[in-house]
């Protein structure tokens, strides 16, 4: 099994490190999820929303604007300044992200509780033969933002707005180094058209 790149950050689930996956690793773990959780996985990965934001979006699918290739997210109750410095933001999407959002809306599945989502992801990672020490729901957000920063370093301001953080916070929490050339190529393929509506 390929090594998972860990970020040494404390999470709500008290895991001291959070995985940042390559596109290939994402595919391997996702393949072990049931169809409903695959839809939720795709939404969290392509939008990099927090679970609480995904729940709000599930209640307000009208925030999605296909013609803009974006979700216009309203402020979410209970997210403090440390966690989100930009309260209302446009979550820009790639064409794959637009499809993931449309699929989520079309199936009307809503969002699972944080612990349920995490349990499903950890179980899928176990089935895919991954060490689950660093597997957590938050890794999807960290993974997408890390990919964006790797592929589009010149678009840092756009990415930080997408993430709901200032640039310094984003660099401190999401910048990942040491990717292989094939990983970066796969990231580029996944992110083609991101933020270009």
N, C-alpha and C positions, 0 to 999 in steps of 0.2 A: 504494500500500500504506500502511495506517495505521502510524503510528510505534509502535515497541515501546518500552515504558518500561524502561530499563535500571537495574539496581542496581549500584553501583560497589563490588563485593566480589570479592576474589580467590578463585578456585575451584581445586579439585584439578586441573582440566584447564588451569589457568593462564590462562583467559580472565579479563580484568580486569573485565568487566561481565557480568551475568547478566540475561537478558530476564525481564520480568514481563509476561505476555500478558493481553489482554482475552479474554473468553469467545469473541468472534467470531474472534480470531486463533487461539485454541486449536482451534476448529472447522476453520479453514482448513488448519492444519498437520496435524491428526489425519486429515483426509480423504485425505491423501497417503500414509498409512502402510498397510502390509498388515494383514490381519485380526488376526494374532497380535500385532503391535506396537500395534495399536489397543487391544487388551485390556490390554496392559502399560501403555500410556499412561494409560488410564482408571484403573487401579489406582494408579499413582504420583500422578496429579493429585488424585483424590478422597480419598486417604488421606494425601497429603503425606509418605509414607514415603521414607526414603533407600533407595538400591538395596540396600544390605546388609540393611536391615530387610525390604524386599520379598522378598529371597531367603529370609530366615528364615521369613517368613510363608508363602512358597510351600512350604516344608518342613513347616509346621505350620498348615494351614488351620483346625485346631480352635481357634485363637485367636480366630476370628470368631464372634460371637454375634449372630445376626440379630435375636433378640428384644430385644437391647439397642441395636441399631443401632451396633455398635462392634466394633473389633478390640482385644483385650486383649493388647498386645504385651509379650513378655518381654524381659529385657535382651539386647542384641546384643553378641557378642564383638567387641572391636576398636574400639568407639566410645568415645572419650575424653570427659572431663568438658566440654571446650570445645565439642565437637560436640553433646553431648546431656546436659543436666544432670538430666533425669528419665529414669531407666533403664528403668522399667517403667511403662507408661501405657495409658490407654484412648484409642484413636483413634476419636473420634466421627465418625459419618457422616451424610450427608444420604440421603434415599431413593435419589437417583441414585448415591451412593457405595455404598450397600448392593447395588444392581444391579451395579455395576462389580466389587465383590468377589465376588459370587455367580458372575458370568460368568468371572472369573479362576479360581475354584475349579473350576467345572464343566468348563472346557476343559483343566485340568491341564497348562498350558503351561510352568510354572516361570518362572524369570527369566533373562534374557540377562545376559552380562557387561556391566559399566558401559560399556566402549568400544563394544560392539555396539549397545547401546541409544542411546548418544549419536550414533553414526554414522547410525543409522536416522532419528533425529529431525532431524539436520542435513540429511540427504538429502530428507526430507519437506518441511522448511522451504524448501529450494532449489526444489523442485518447485512449492511454493505461492508462489514469487516473493518470499521474505523475504530480507533481508540476514541471513546466518547468524553474523555477528560475535559476537552475544550469545546465540546459541542453544546450550543445553546441557541435559543431563538434569536438572540441579538446578533449572532454571527452573520445572518442574512443581511442585515443593515450594514454591518461593518464590511462585509464582503463586497457589496455593491459600491459603497463609497470608496473603498480601496481600489477597486477596478477602475472607477471613473478617474481617480487621481493618478493612476498609472497610465491610462490611455489618453487622458486629456489634461495634462498638467497645466497647460496654458489657459484652461477654463476654470481655474480654482475658485474664482468669485461665484460663478454659476453653480458649481458643485456645492459650495458651502451654503448657498441659499437653498438649493435642493435638499440638503441635509438638515437645514434649520439651525446651523451653527455659524459662528464667525469663523474666519479663515484660520486663526491661531488654534482655536479649539479643535477644528477639523484636522489640522496637521498633527496635533498632539494625540488624537484618538484614533485616527484612521489611516495615516500614511504608512504604507507597508512596502518594504524593499525585498529584493532577493527572488523575484519571480523569474522563472525560466522563459526563454524566448517563445516556446510553444504555448505557455500559459498566456503570455501577453497577446499572441496572435489570436488565441481563443477568446480573450476578453474583447479584443477589437471586433471580432465577428459578432459577439453577443450585443455589443454596444453601438453597432452601426446605426447612424441616424439619431443618436440620443440628443434630445433637446432641439431638434431641427424641425419639428412639427411637419 
